């Protein structure tokens, strides 16, 4: 059993299939005996993953900034709802509590969370598994951008080793549960400079 932080959308303007995906993730998380850490909202994917996890018997922890309590509609049904002063402290609290990270399709906030935790792993600031579940290729442009950054020398090729990609819910959880060791640095890599 692990504590898995799920980054996902809070927008209610998205296609229902993404909310359904979040529900499937919450159901599978509970079936496998894990605990959920989420952004503490009760709407859209954020709410769906938490409700499905609780319905399956999982413990859920929501972490929400005070300024978003009214805006996102807090997940008052969470087993534990942590209210933080701001977004930076929120992310730090989610990171601290998590043993692994799963990102679902989402907007700028989700993208920011993914990039921050990905860079943290690249820089060896944590060794927690980072998985992206992207069945429809929402993040395909990001993957191409990272390839371009590697080709141009702005990022090391090993950035790809710090993250795993999945298209199916069961595949994502299999990757999360594998918890691979922190990838070794290549012989010509040092910890200085850009990731």
Backbone as JSON Lines, residues from 0, in Angstrom:
{"i":0,"aa":"X","n":[0.84,-1.19,0.0],"ca":[0.0,0.0,0.0],"c":[0.88,1.24,0.0]}
{"i":1,"aa":"X","n":[0.42,2.26,-0.73],"ca":[1.18,3.49,-0.84],"c":[0.26,4.68,-0.74]}
{"i":2,"aa":"X","n":[0.84,5.83,-0.47],"ca":[0.11,7.09,-0.51],"c":[0.4,7.71,-1.88]}
{"i":3,"aa":"X","n":[-0.63,7.81,-2.69],"ca":[-0.46,8.28,-4.06],"c":[-1.12,9.64,-4.22]}
{"i":4,"aa":"X","n":[-0.34,10.6,-4.68],"ca":[-0.86,11.93,-4.97],"c":[-1.31,11.96,-6.42]}
{"i":5,"aa":"X","n":[-2.55,12.36,-6.64],"ca":[-3.09,12.45,-7.99],"c":[-3.29,13.92,-8.35]}
{"i":6,"aa":"X","n":[-2.62,14.34,-9.42],"ca":[-2.8,15.67,-9.98],"c":[-3.81,15.56,-11.11]}
{"i":7,"aa":"X","n":[-4.85,16.4,-11.09],"ca":[-5.87,16.31,-12.14],"c":[-6.68,17.6,-12.21]}
{"i":8,"aa":"X","n":[-7.6,17.64,-13.14],"ca":[-8.36,18.84,-13.45],"c":[-9.45,19.16,-12.43]}
{"i":9,"aa":"X","n":[-9.69,20.46,-12.27],"ca":[-10.84,20.91,-11.48],"c":[-11.84,21.64,-12.36]}
{"i":10,"aa":"X","n":[-11.55,21.76,-13.65],"ca":[-12.45,22.45,-14.57],"c":[-13.71,21.63,-14.82]}
{"i":11,"aa":"X","n":[-14.83,22.3,-14.83],"ca":[-16.1,21.62,-15.13],"c":[-16.49,21.79,-16.6]}
{"i":12,"aa":"X","n":[-15.6,22.31,-17.41],"ca":[-15.88,22.53,-18.83],"c":[-15.3,21.41,-19.7]}
{"i":13,"aa":"X","n":[-14.67,20.43,-19.09],"ca":[-14.0,19.37,-19.86],"c":[-14.98,18.27,-20.25]}
{"i":14,"aa":"X","n":[-14.56,17.45,-21.18],"ca":[-15.36,16.32,-21.63],"c":[-15.55,15.32,-20.48]}
{"i":15,"aa":"X","n":[-16.72,14.73,-20.43],"ca":[-17.07,13.79,-19.36],"c":[-16.11,12.61,-19.3]}
{"i":16,"aa":"X","n":[-15.47,12.25,-20.41],"ca":[-14.59,11.08,-20.39],"c":[-13.42,11.26,-19.43]}
{"i":17,"aa":"X","n":[-13.0,12.51,-19.19],"ca":[-11.9,12.74,-18.27],"c":[-12.35,12.6,-16.82]}
{"i":18,"aa":"X","n":[-13.59,12.97,-16.55],"ca":[-14.15,12.76,-15.22],"c":[-14.32,11.26,-14.98]}
{"i":19,"aa":"X","n":[-14.77,10.55,-16.01],"ca":[-14.9,9.09,-15.91],"c":[-13.54,8.43,-15.67]}
{"i":20,"aa":"X","n":[-12.5,8.95,-16.34],"ca":[-11.15,8.43,-16.13],"c":[-10.73,8.62,-14.67]}
{"i":21,"aa":"X","n":[-11.01,9.8,-14.13],"ca":[-10.67,10.07,-12.73],"c":[-11.43,9.12,-11.8]}
{"i":22,"aa":"X","n":[-12.68,8.84,-12.11],"ca":[-13.46,7.88,-11.32],"c":[-12.81,6.51,-11.37]}
{"i":23,"aa":"X","n":[-12.41,6.08,-12.55],"ca":[-11.75,4.78,-12.69],"c":[-10.45,4.73,-11.89]}
{"i":24,"aa":"X","n":[-9.72,5.84,-11.88],"ca":[-8.47,5.92,-11.12],"c":[-8.75,5.78,-9.63]}
{"i":25,"aa":"X","n":[-9.75,6.5,-9.14],"ca":[-10.1,6.4,-7.72],"c":[-10.53,5.0,-7.34]}
{"i":26,"aa":"X","n":[-11.3,4.36,-8.2],"ca":[-11.75,2.99,-7.95],"c":[-10.58,2.02,-7.89]}
{"i":27,"aa":"X","n":[-9.65,2.15,-8.85],"ca":[-8.49,1.26,-8.88],"c":[-7.55,1.52,-7.71]}
{"i":28,"aa":"X","n":[-7.39,2.77,-7.36],"ca":[-6.55,3.13,-6.22],"c":[-7.06,2.43,-4.95]}
{"i":29,"aa":"X","n":[-8.38,2.48,-4.75],"ca":[-8.97,1.83,-3.57],"c":[-8.85,0.32,-3.67]}
{"i":30,"aa":"X","n":[-9.09,-0.23,-4.84],"ca":[-9.03,-1.69,-5.02],"c":[-7.65,-2.23,-4.67]}
{"i":31,"aa":"X","n":[-6.63,-1.44,-4.95],"ca":[-5.26,-1.86,-4.68],"c":[-4.79,-1.48,-3.27]}
{"i":32,"aa":"X","n":[-5.66,-0.87,-2.49],"ca":[-5.35,-0.61,-1.09],"c":[-4.52,0.63,-0.81]}
{"i":33,"aa":"X","n":[-4.51,1.58,-1.73],"ca":[-3.71,2.78,-1.55],"c":[-4.49,3.9,-0.87]}
{"i":34,"aa":"X","n":[-3.78,4.92,-0.45],"ca":[-4.35,6.15,0.1],"c":[-4.21,7.25,-0.95]}
{"i":35,"aa":"X","n":[-5.2,8.12,-1.04],"ca":[-5.19,9.21,-2.01],"c":[-4.84,10.53,-1.35]}
{"i":36,"aa":"X","n":[-3.94,11.27,-1.97],"ca":[-3.74,12.68,-1.66],"c":[-4.15,13.44,-2.91]}
{"i":37,"aa":"X","n":[-5.01,14.44,-2.75],"ca":[-5.45,15.23,-3.9],"c":[-5.46,16.71,-3.54]}
{"i":38,"aa":"X","n":[-5.86,17.52,-4.53],"ca":[-5.87,18.96,-4.34],"c":[-7.0,19.5,-3.5]}
{"i":39,"aa":"X","n":[-7.83,18.64,-2.95],"ca":[-8.83,19.06,-1.98],"c":[-10.09,19.67,-2.54]}
{"i":40,"aa":"X","n":[-10.29,19.6,-3.86],"ca":[-11.52,20.11,-4.45],"c":[-12.54,19.01,-4.6]}
{"i":41,"aa":"X","n":[-13.82,19.39,-4.69],"ca":[-14.89,18.4,-4.82],"c":[-15.52,18.4,-6.2]}
{"i":42,"aa":"X","n":[-14.95,19.16,-7.14],"ca":[-15.56,19.27,-8.46],"c":[-14.7,18.58,-9.52]}
{"i":43,"aa":"X","n":[-15.31,18.3,-10.65],"ca":[-14.66,17.75,-11.82],"c":[-13.83,16.5,-11.47]}
{"i":44,"aa":"X","n":[-12.67,16.38,-12.08],"ca":[-11.84,15.18,-11.88],"c":[-11.36,15.06,-10.44]}
{"i":45,"aa":"X","n":[-11.05,16.2,-9.84],"ca":[-10.55,16.19,-8.46],"c":[-11.59,15.56,-7.52]}
{"i":46,"aa":"X","n":[-12.82,15.98,-7.68],"ca":[-13.88,15.4,-6.85],"c":[-14.17,13.96,-7.2]}
{"i":47,"aa":"X","n":[-14.14,13.64,-8.5],"ca":[-14.47,12.29,-8.95],"c":[-13.48,11.26,-8.41]}
{"i":48,"aa":"X","n":[-12.19,11.58,-8.46],"ca":[-11.19,10.62,-7.99],"c":[-11.34,10.39,-6.49]}
{"i":49,"aa":"X","n":[-11.62,11.44,-5.75],"ca":[-11.76,11.31,-4.29],"c":[-13.02,10.53,-3.92]}
{"i":50,"aa":"X","n":[-14.13,10.85,-4.57],"ca":[-15.38,10.13,-4.27],"c":[-15.26,8.64,-4.58]}
{"i":51,"aa":"X","n":[-14.66,8.33,-5.73],"ca":[-14.52,6.92,-6.11],"c":[-13.57,6.19,-5.17]}
{"i":52,"aa":"X","n":[-12.51,6.86,-4.75],"ca":[-11.57,6.24,-3.81],"c":[-12.27,5.93,-2.49]}
{"i":53,"aa":"X","n":[-13.02,6.89,-1.97],"ca":[-13.75,6.66,-0.7],"c":[-14.8,5.57,-0.85]}
{"i":54,"aa":"X","n":[-15.48,5.57,-1.99],"ca":[-16.51,4.54,-2.22],"c":[-15.91,3.15,-2.18]}
{"i":55,"aa":"X","n":[-14.63,3.04,-2.56],"ca":[-13.95,1.75,-2.53],"c":[-13.26,1.47,-1.21]}
{"i":56,"aa":"X","n":[-13.38,2.38,-0.25],"ca":[-12.81,2.16,1.07],"c":[-11.44,2.78,1.31]}
{"i":57,"aa":"X","n":[-10.96,3.58,0.36],"ca":[-9.64,4.21,0.53],"c":[-9.72,5.43,1.43]}
{"i":58,"aa":"X","n":[-8.64,5.7,2.11],"ca":[-8.5,6.94,2.88],"c":[-8.16,8.05,1.89]}
{"i":59,"aa":"X","n":[-8.77,9.23,2.07],"ca":[-8.51,10.36,1.18],"c":[-8.08,11.57,1.99]}
{"i":60,"aa":"X","n":[-7.06,12.25,1.48],"ca":[-6.55,13.47,2.09],"c":[-6.61,14.56,1.02]}
{"i":61,"aa":"X","n":[-7.31,15.64,1.32],"ca":[-7.38,16.78,0.4],"c":[-6.55,17.92,0.95]}
{"i":62,"aa":"X","n":[-5.81,18.59,0.07],"ca":[-4.97,19.72,0.48],"c":[-5.36,20.91,-0.39]}
{"i":63,"aa":"X","n":[-5.92,21.94,0.21],"ca":[-6.46,23.05,-0.56],"c":[-6.02,24.38,0.05]}
{"i":64,"aa":"X","n":[-5.66,25.35,-0.79],"ca":[-5.32,26.68,-0.25],"c":[-6.56,27.41,0.24]}
{"i":65,"aa":"X","n":[-6.38,28.17,1.26],"ca":[-7.5,28.91,1.85],"c":[-8.22,29.76,0.8]}
{"i":66,"aa":"X","n":[-7.48,30.36,-0.11],"ca":[-8.08,31.22,-1.12],"c":[-8.96,30.5,-2.12]}
{"i":67,"aa":"X","n":[-8.86,29.17,-2.21],"ca":[-9.66,28.41,-3.16],"c":[-10.81,27.66,-2.5]}
{"i":68,"aa":"X","n":[-10.97,27.83,-1.21],"ca":[-12.03,27.09,-0.52],"c":[-13.39,27.3,-1.17]}
{"i":69,"aa":"X","n":[-13.75,28.54,-1.41],"ca":[-15.06,28.82,-1.99],"c":[-15.06,28.56,-3.5]}
{"i":70,"aa":"X","n":[-13.94,28.85,-4.14],"ca":[-13.86,28.76,-5.59],"c":[-13.93,27.32,-6.08]}
{"i":71,"aa":"X","n":[-13.17,26.43,-5.49],"ca":[-13.13,25.04,-5.94],"c":[-14.14,24.17,-5.22]}
{"i":72,"aa":"X","n":[-14.76,24.66,-4.21],"ca":[-15.67,23.88,-3.38],"c":[-14.9,22.74,-2.73]}
{"i":73,"aa":"X","n":[-14.51,22.95,-1.51],"ca":[-13.64,22.01,-0.8],"c":[-14.29,20.64,-0.65]}
{"i":74,"aa":"X","n":[-13.45,19.62,-0.65],"ca":[-13.89,18.24,-0.47],"c":[-14.1,17.98,1.02]}
{"i":75,"aa":"X","n":[-15.21,18.44,1.52],"ca":[-15.51,18.33,2.95],"c":[-15.67,16.88,3.4]}
{"i":76,"aa":"X","n":[-15.89,15.97,2.45],"ca":[-16.04,14.56,2.8],"c":[-14.7,13.84,2.95]}
{"i":77,"aa":"X","n":[-13.6,14.52,2.67],"ca":[-12.28,13.9,2.8],"c":[-12.06,13.42,4.22]}
{"i":78,"aa":"X","n":[-11.31,12.33,4.35],"ca":[-10.97,11.85,5.69],"c":[-10.14,12.88,6.43]}
{"i":79,"aa":"X","n":[-9.35,13.61,5.67],"ca":[-8.57,14.71,6.24],"c":[-8.52,15.83,5.2]}
{"i":80,"aa":"X","n":[-8.95,17.02,5.58],"ca":[-8.89,18.18,4.69],"c":[-7.9,19.17,5.3]}
{"i":81,"aa":"X","n":[-6.8,19.38,4.59],"ca":[-5.75,20.28,5.05],"c":[-5.91,21.6,4.3]}
{"i":82,"aa":"X","n":[-6.04,22.7,5.03],"ca":[-6.16,24.02,4.43],"c":[-4.84,24.76,4.62]}
{"i":83,"aa":"X","n":[-4.25,25.18,3.51],"ca":[-2.95,25.84,3.56],"c":[-3.1,27.33,3.25]}
{"i":84,"aa":"X","n":[-2.12,28.16,3.64],"ca":[-2.22,29.59,3.37],"c":[-2.15,29.95,1.89]}
{"i":85,"aa":"X","n":[-1.41,29.15,1.09],"ca":[-1.25,29.5,-0.32],"c":[-0.92,28.26,-1.15]}
{"i":86,"aa":"X","n":[-0.75,28.48,-2.46],"ca":[-0.52,27.37,-3.39],"c":[0.84,26.71,-3.17]}
{"i":87,"aa":"X","n":[1.87,27.49,-2.87],"ca":[3.2,26.91,-2.7],"c":[3.22,25.94,-1.51]}
{"i":88,"aa":"X","n":[2.6,26.35,-0.44],"ca":[2.55,25.47,0.74],"c":[1.68,24.26,0.44]}
{"i":89,"aa":"X","n":[0.61,24.47,-0.33],"ca":[-0.25,23.34,-0.72],"c":[0.57,22.28,-1.45]}
{"i":90,"aa":"X","n":[1.32,22.69,-2.46],"ca":[2.1,21.72,-3.24],"c":[3.15,21.03,-2.37]}
{"i":91,"aa":"X","n":[3.77,21.8,-1.49],"ca":[4.76,21.21,-0.6],"c":[4.15,20.17,0.32]}
{"i":92,"aa":"X","n":[2.95,20.43,0.8],"ca":[2.27,19.48,1.68],"c":[1.86,18.23,0.93]}
{"i":93,"aa":"X","n":[1.37,18.4,-0.3],"ca":[1.02,17.24,-1.12],"c":[2.26,16.39,-1.4]}
{"i":94,"aa":"X","n":[3.35,17.06,-1.76],"ca":[4.6,16.36,-2.05],"c":[5.1,15.6,-0.82]}
{"i":95,"aa":"X","n":[5.05,16.26,0.33],"ca":[5.56,15.66,1.57],"c":[4.79,14.39,1.93]}
{"i":96,"aa":"X","n":[3.51,14.4,1.74],"ca":[2.67,13.27,2.14],"c":[2.73,12.11,1.15]}
{"i":97,"aa":"X","n":[3.07,12.39,-0.11],"ca":[2.99,11.37,-1.16],"c":[4.21,10.47,-1.2]}
{"i":98,"aa":"X","n":[3.96,9.24,-1.61],"ca":[5.03,8.27,-1.88],"c":[5.2,8.04,-3.37]}
{"i":99,"aa":"X","n":[4.22,8.48,-4.16],"ca":[4.27,8.37,-5.62],"c":[3.28,9.39,-6.18]}
{"i":100,"aa":"X","n":[3.45,9.72,-7.47],"ca":[2.63,10.74,-8.1],"c":[2.04,10.22,-9.39]}
{"i":101,"aa":"X","n":[0.74,10.5,-9.58],"ca":[0.04,10.14,-10.81],"c":[-0.62,11.4,-11.35]}
{"i":102,"aa":"X","n":[-0.32,11.73,-12.6],"ca":[-0.91,12.91,-13.24],"c":[-1.89,12.46,-14.3]}
{"i":103,"aa":"X","n":[-3.1,13.04,-14.25],"ca":[-4.12,12.81,-15.27],"c":[-4.18,14.05,-16.16]}
{"i":104,"aa":"X","n":[-4.84,13.97,-17.3],"ca":[-4.98,15.16,-18.13],"c":[-5.57,16.32,-17.33]}
{"i":105,"aa":"X","n":[-5.01,17.51,-17.56],"ca":[-5.48,18.68,-16.83],"c":[-4.95,19.95,-17.45]}
{"i":106,"aa":"X","n":[-5.21,21.06,-16.79],"ca":[-4.85,22.36,-17.31],"c":[-3.51,22.86,-16.8]}
{"i":107,"aa":"X","n":[-3.37,24.17,-16.72],"ca":[-2.09,24.77,-16.34],"c":[-1.66,24.39,-14.94]}
{"i":108,"aa":"X","n":[-2.6,24.33,-14.01],"ca":[-2.25,23.94,-12.64],"c":[-1.72,22.52,-12.58]}
{"i":109,"aa":"X","n":[-2.36,21.62,-13.3],"ca":[-1.91,20.23,-13.36],"c":[-0.55,20.15,-14.02]}
{"i":110,"aa":"X","n":[-0.38,20.9,-15.1],"ca":[0.9,20.91,-15.81],"c":[2.02,21.43,-14.9]}
{"i":111,"aa":"X","n":[1.73,22.49,-14.16],"ca":[2.72,23.04,-13.23],"c":[3.12,21.99,-12.18]}
{"i":112,"aa":"X","n":[2.13,21.31,-11.62],"ca":[2.42,20.29,-10.61],"c":[3.27,19.17,-11.19]}
{"i":113,"aa":"X","n":[2.92,18.72,-12.38],"ca":[3.68,17.67,-13.03],"c":[5.13,18.1,-13.27]}
{"i":114,"aa":"X","n":[5.32,19.28,-13.84],"ca":[6.68,19.73,-14.16],"c":[7.52,19.89,-12.9]}
{"i":115,"aa":"X","n":[6.92,20.41,-11.85],"ca":[7.69,20.61,-10.62],"c":[8.16,19.29,-10.02]}
{"i":116,"aa":"X","n":[7.28,18.31,-9.99],"ca":[7.66,17.03,-9.39],"c":[8.6,16.25,-10.31]}
{"i":117,"aa":"X","n":[8.46,16.43,-11.61],"ca":[9.35,15.8,-12.59],"c":[10.76,16.37,-12.45]}
{"i":118,"aa":"X","n":[10.86,17.69,-12.38],"ca":[12.17,18.32,-12.21],"c":[12.8,17.92,-10.88]}
{"i":119,"aa":"X","n":[12.0,17.83,-9.83],"ca":[12.52,17.39,-8.54],"c":[13.15,16.02,-8.62]}
{"i":120,"aa":"X","n":[12.56,15.15,-9.4],"ca":[13.12,13.79,-9.55],"c":[14.38,13.83,-10.41]}
{"i":121,"aa":"X","n":[14.37,14.64,-11.47],"ca":[15.55,14.78,-12.32],"c":[16.75,15.27,-11.5]}
{"i":122,"aa":"X","n":[16.48,16.22,-10.61],"ca":[17.55,16.79,-9.79],"c":[17.87,15.95,-8.55]}
{"i":123,"aa":"X","n":[17.22,14.78,-8.45],"ca":[17.46,13.84,-7.36],"c":[17.09,14.42,-5.99]}
{"i":124,"aa":"X","n":[16.08,15.28,-5.99],"ca":[15.58,15.82,-4.74],"c":[14.55,14.89,-4.11]}
{"i":125,"aa":"X","n":[14.07,13.93,-4.88],"ca":[13.22,12.85,-4.36],"c":[13.39,11.66,-5.28]}
{"i":126,"aa":"X","n":[13.0,10.48,-4.79],"ca":[13.08,9.28,-5.62],"c":[11.71,8.63,-5.77]}
{"i":127,"aa":"X","n":[10.67,9.45,-5.69],"ca":[9.3,8.94,-5.79],"c":[8.93,8.74,-7.26]}
{"i":128,"aa":"X","n":[8.15,7.71,-7.52],"ca":[7.73,7.4,-8.87],"c":[6.79,8.46,-9.4]}
{"i":129,"aa":"X","n":[6.99,8.85,-10.65],"ca":[6.16,9.85,-11.32],"c":[5.59,9.2,-12.58]}
{"i":130,"aa":"X","n":[4.26,9.12,-12.65],"ca":[3.59,8.48,-13.78],"c":[2.55,9.45,-14.34]}
{"i":131,"aa":"X","n":[2.45,9.49,-15.65],"ca":[1.4,10.27,-16.32],"c":[0.47,9.29,-17.01]}
{"i":132,"aa":"X","n":[-0.82,9.39,-16.72],"ca":[-1.84,8.59,-17.38],"c":[-2.53,9.48,-18.41]}
{"i":133,"aa":"X","n":[-2.25,9.21,-19.67],"ca":[-2.69,10.1,-20.75],"c":[-3.25,9.29,-21.92]}
{"i":134,"aa":"X","n":[-4.47,8.77,-21.77],"ca":[-4.99,7.86,-22.81],"c":[-5.25,8.53,-24.15]}
{"i":135,"aa":"X","n":[-5.49,9.84,-24.16],"ca":[-5.86,10.52,-25.41],"c":[-4.76,11.42,-25.97]}
{"i":136,"aa":"X","n":[-3.58,11.43,-25.35],"ca":[-2.49,12.23,-25.88],"c":[-2.58,13.72,-25.58]}
{"i":137,"aa":"X","n":[-3.27,14.09,-24.5],"ca":[-3.35,15.5,-24.14],"c":[-1.97,16.1,-23.94]}
{"i":138,"aa":"X","n":[-1.06,15.31,-23.36],"ca":[0.28,15.81,-23.08],"c":[1.29,15.46,-24.18]}
{"i":139,"aa":"X","n":[0.82,15.0,-25.34],"ca":[1.73,14.69,-26.45],"c":[2.57,15.91,-26.86]}
{"i":140,"aa":"X","n":[1.99,17.12,-26.93],"ca":[2.82,18.28,-27.27],"c":[3.92,18.53,-26.23]}
{"i":141,"aa":"X","n":[3.64,18.25,-24.97],"ca":[4.66,18.4,-23.93],"c":[5.8,17.41,-24.18]}
{"i":142,"aa":"X","n":[5.46,16.2,-24.51],"ca":[6.5,15.19,-24.77],"c":[7.37,15.6,-25.95]}
{"i":143,"aa":"X","n":[6.73,16.15,-26.99],"ca":[7.51,16.62,-28.14],"c":[8.39,17.8,-27.75]}
{"i":144,"aa":"X","n":[7.86,18.69,-26.91],"ca":[8.65,19.84,-26.46],"c":[9.88,19.39,-25.68]}
{"i":145,"aa":"X","n":[9.7,18.4,-24.82],"ca":[10.83,17.87,-24.06],"c":[11.85,17.24,-25.0]}
{"i":146,"aa":"X","n":[11.37,16.5,-26.0],"ca":[12.3,15.93,-27.0],"c":[13.1,17.03,-27.68]}
{"i":147,"aa":"X","n":[12.42,18.14,-28.02],"ca":[13.1,19.26,-28.66],"c":[14.14,19.88,-27.72]}
{"i":148,"aa":"X","n":[13.81,19.99,-26.44],"ca":[14.75,20.54,-25.46],"c":[15.98,19.65,-25.33]}
{"i":149,"aa":"X","n":[15.76,18.35,-25.36],"ca":[16.89,17.41,-25.31],"c":[17.74,17.56,-26.57]}
{"i":150,"aa":"X","n":[17.1,17.61,-27.73],"ca":[17.83,17.73,-29.0],"c":[18.66,19.0,-29.06]}
{"i":151,"aa":"X","n":[18.13,20.08,-28.47],"ca":[18.83,21.37,-28.5],"c":[19.86,21.5,-27.38]}
{"i":152,"aa":"X","n":[19.93,20.5,-26.51],"ca":[20.91,20.54,-25.43],"c":[20.45,21.25,-24.17]}
{"i":153,"aa":"X","n":[19.19,21.69,-24.12],"ca":[18.69,22.36,-22.93],"c":[18.35,21.39,-21.81]}
{"i":154,"aa":"X","n":[18.13,20.14,-22.14],"ca":[17.83,19.11,-21.15],"c":[18.64,17.86,-21.49]}
{"i":155,"aa":"X","n":[18.93,17.08,-20.47],"ca":[19.69,15.85,-20.66],"c":[18.77,14.73,-21.14]}
{"i":156,"aa":"X","n":[19.29,13.78,-21.89],"ca":[18.46,12.66,-22.33],"c":[17.83,11.89,-21.16]}
{"i":157,"aa":"X","n":[18.47,11.9,-20.01],"ca":[17.96,11.14,-18.86],"c":[16.67,11.71,-18.29]}
{"i":158,"aa":"X","n":[16.23,12.88,-18.76],"ca":[14.94,13.39,-18.27],"c":[13.83,12.39,-18.56]}
{"i":159,"aa":"X","n":[13.99,11.63,-19.63],"ca":[12.97,10.64,-19.98],"c":[12.92,9.49,-18.98]}
{"i":160,"aa":"X","n":[14.04,9.22,-18.31],"ca":[14.09,8.12,-17.36],"c":[13.45,8.46,-16.02]}
{"i":161,"aa":"X","n":[13.14,9.72,-15.81],"ca":[12.61,10.17,-14.52],"c":[11.09,10.1,-14.45]}
{"i":162,"aa":"X","n":[10.45,9.68,-15.53],"ca":[8.99,9.69,-15.6],"c":[8.53,8.5,-16.43]}
{"i":163,"aa":"X","n":[7.32,8.03,-16.14],"ca":[6.74,6.94,-16.92],"c":[5.39,7.38,-17.46]}
{"i":164,"aa":"X","n":[5.05,6.89,-18.63],"ca":[3.8,7.26,-19.3],"c":[2.93,6.03,-19.47]}
{"i":165,"aa":"X","n":[1.63,6.2,-19.3],"ca":[0.68,5.09,-19.44],"c":[-0.57,5.57,-20.17]}
{"i":166,"aa":"X","n":[-1.26,4.63,-20.78],"ca":[-2.52,4.95,-21.46],"c":[-3.71,4.23,-20.84]}
{"i":167,"aa":"X","n":[-3.44,3.29,-19.94],"ca":[-4.5,2.52,-19.28],"c":[-4.35,2.65,-17.77]}
{"i":168,"aa":"X","n":[-5.48,2.62,-17.07],"ca":[-5.47,2.78,-15.61],"c":[-4.63,1.69,-14.94]}
{"i":169,"aa":"X","n":[-4.86,0.43,-15.31],"ca":[-4.12,-0.66,-14.67],"c":[-2.63,-0.54,-14.94]}
{"i":170,"aa":"X","n":[-2.27,-0.1,-16.14],"ca":[-0.86,0.08,-16.49],"c":[-0.22,1.16,-15.61]}
{"i":171,"aa":"X","n":[-0.95,2.25,-15.39],"ca":[-0.43,3.34,-14.55],"c":[-0.17,2.85,-13.14]}
{"i":172,"aa":"X","n":[-1.09,2.07,-12.58],"ca":[-0.9,1.57,-11.22],"c":[0.2,0.51,-11.14]}
{"i":173,"aa":"X","n":[0.33,-0.29,-12.17],"ca":[1.46,-1.24,-12.19],"c":[2.78,-0.47,-12.13]}
{"i":174,"aa":"X","n":[2.89,0.62,-12.87],"ca":[4.1,1.43,-12.86],"c":[4.31,2.09,-11.5]}
{"i":175,"aa":"X","n":[3.25,2.6,-10.91],"ca":[3.35,3.24,-9.6],"c":[3.83,2.24,-8.54]}
{"i":176,"aa":"X","n":[3.35,1.03,-8.61],"ca":[3.68,0.03,-7.6],"c":[5.07,-0.57,-7.78]}
{"i":177,"aa":"X","n":[5.65,-0.41,-8.96],"ca":[7.0,-0.92,-9.2],"c":[8.04,-0.13,-8.44]}
{"i":178,"aa":"X","n":[7.79,1.16,-8.25],"ca":[8.7,2.07,-7.54],"c":[10.15,1.81,-7.93]}
{"i":179,"aa":"X","n":[10.49,2.11,-9.18],"ca":[11.87,1.88,-9.61],"c":[12.84,2.74,-8.83]}
{"i":180,"aa":"X","n":[14.08,2.27,-8.68],"ca":[15.07,3.09,-7.98],"c":[15.36,4.35,-8.76]}
{"i":181,"aa":"X","n":[15.88,5.35,-8.08],"ca":[16.24,6.59,-8.75],"c":[17.23,6.28,-9.85]}
{"i":182,"aa":"X","n":[16.95,6.79,-11.03],"ca":[17.78,6.46,-12.18],"c":[19.21,6.93,-11.95]}
{"i":183,"aa":"X","n":[20.18,6.13,-12.38],"ca":[21.59,6.53,-12.18],"c":[21.98,7.61,-13.18]}
{"i":184,"aa":"X","n":[22.85,8.52,-12.78],"ca":[23.31,9.53,-13.74],"c":[24.21,8.89,-14.79]}
{"i":185,"aa":"X","n":[24.12,9.4,-16.0],"ca":[25.03,8.94,-17.05],"c":[26.43,9.4,-16.71]}
{"i":186,"aa":"X","n":[27.41,8.73,-17.28],"ca":[28.81,9.02,-16.95],"c":[29.19,10.48,-17.21]}
{"i":187,"aa":"X","n":[28.56,11.08,-18.23],"ca":[28.93,12.44,-18.59],"c":[28.02,13.5,-17.96]}
{"i":188,"aa":"X","n":[27.16,13.09,-17.02],"ca":[26.23,14.02,-16.41],"c":[26.67,14.42,-15.03]}
{"i":189,"aa":"X","n":[26.44,15.67,-14.71],"ca":[26.7,16.19,-13.39],"c":[25.44,16.89,-12.92]}
{"i":190,"aa":"X","n":[25.38,17.24,-11.66],"ca":[24.18,17.86,-11.12],"c":[24.15,19.37,-11.32]}
{"i":191,"aa":"X","n":[25.09,19.92,-12.03],"ca":[25.1,21.36,-12.26],"c":[24.25,21.7,-13.49]}
{"i":192,"aa":"X","n":[23.76,22.93,-13.52],"ca":[23.06,23.42,-14.7],"c":[21.63,22.97,-14.78]}
{"i":193,"aa":"X","n":[21.08,23.13,-15.97],"ca":[19.67,22.83,-16.2],"c":[19.42,21.32,-16.19]}
{"i":194,"aa":"X","n":[18.2,20.9,-15.8],"ca":[17.84,19.48,-15.82],"c":[17.85,18.92,-17.23]}
